[in-house]
Amino acid sequence: RDRDVTGVQTCALPISQMLPAIEKAILSSGIGLTPASDGNVVRLTIPPLTGERRKELVKQVKKIGEEYKVAIRNIRRDANETFKKLKKDKAISEDEMFRLQEELQKITDNFITQVDDVASGKEKEVMAV
């Protein structure tokens, strides 16, 4: 075992010991690839994208984009609850709370737009033949 400068212990394993874990991770990833291993190398056969597979990938992109938007909205909800608590504790005024909520909504809208733009771009990329 080696010790790096941050104090985190690391351990180098021979690649042959890591292959089963790599294969298992690829199989469980849901990307539709089946690994083939000869003990030294993991081989992946990546077929050309069919129209059906492209549609599946677009669905996956939309799902991931929606998960990111939900995460952003959850952060907004938590922040709004914090603002309301601060107002209740009289740490901020009602006007300040509304100003913060409006600013937070603008930031949220900006991030949601960015997620939509990235997802839309990725959908176009996947569908391009």
Helices and strands as residue ranges (DSSP letters): E 2-3, E 9-10, H 15-28, E 35-37, E 42-44, H 51-88, H 94-127
